[in-house]
């Protein structure tokens, strides 16, 4: 079993790195960093608005339905 606290820490580090590297290139946009544990728990970091997350969620539903 993967410890969710470890995944949270790793995703937080990845999020910081993504934000820093994009900013170095003058790029700032909403992004989402996600991991799913083997038991289906979702761990995420994001600077996406609630509306953006809803839209992304709908897109994920459509992708899942297409599988």
SULKABEL-V245171 format. One record per pair of residues at least 12 apart in sequence whose ideal C-beta (glycine too) atoms are under 10 Angstrom apart, sorted by the first residue. I is the first residue (numbers start at 0). J is the second residue. D is the distance in Angstrom with one decimal. If there is no record, write none. Layout:
{{I	J	D} {I	J	D}}
//
This chain:
{{0	36	7.8} {0	37	7.0} {0	38	7.2} {1	34	8.6} {1	35	9.9} {1	36	5.2} {1	37	6.4} {1	38	8.6} {1	40	8.9} {1	42	9.4} {2	36	9.0} {3	34	9.1} {3	36	6.3} {3	38	9.4} {3	40	5.9} {3	41	9.7} {3	42	6.0} {4	42	9.4} {5	42	9.5} {6	34	5.0} {6	35	9.2} {6	36	6.7} {6	40	8.5} {6	41	9.8} {6	42	4.5} {6	43	9.7} {7	34	8.8} {7	42	5.5} {7	43	9.3} {7	44	8.4} {8	42	9.7} {9	32	9.4} {9	34	7.6} {9	42	8.7} {9	44	9.9} {10	32	5.1} {10	33	7.7} {10	34	5.9} {10	42	5.7} {10	43	6.8} {10	44	4.9} {10	45	9.8} {11	32	8.7} {11	42	9.6} {11	44	5.9} {12	32	9.7} {12	44	9.4} {13	32	5.2} {13	34	9.1} {13	44	7.4} {14	30	8.0} {14	31	9.2} {14	32	5.0} {14	43	9.1} {14	44	3.9} {14	45	7.9} {14	46	8.2} {15	32	9.9} {15	44	8.7} {16	32	9.6} {17	30	6.2} {17	32	6.7} {17	44	8.9} {17	46	9.6} {18	30	8.0} {18	32	9.9} {18	44	9.5} {18	46	7.5} {27	46	8.8} {28	46	8.7} {28	47	9.4} {29	45	7.4} {29	46	5.6} {29	47	4.2} {29	48	6.8} {29	51	5.4} {29	52	9.1} {29	55	9.3} {30	44	8.8} {30	45	6.9} {30	46	6.5} {30	47	7.0} {30	51	9.8} {31	43	6.3} {31	44	7.7} {31	45	4.4} {31	46	8.3} {31	47	5.4} {31	51	8.3} {31	52	7.5} {31	55	6.6} {32	44	4.7} {32	45	7.0} {32	46	9.8} {33	45	8.2} {33	55	9.6} {33	59	9.6}}
//
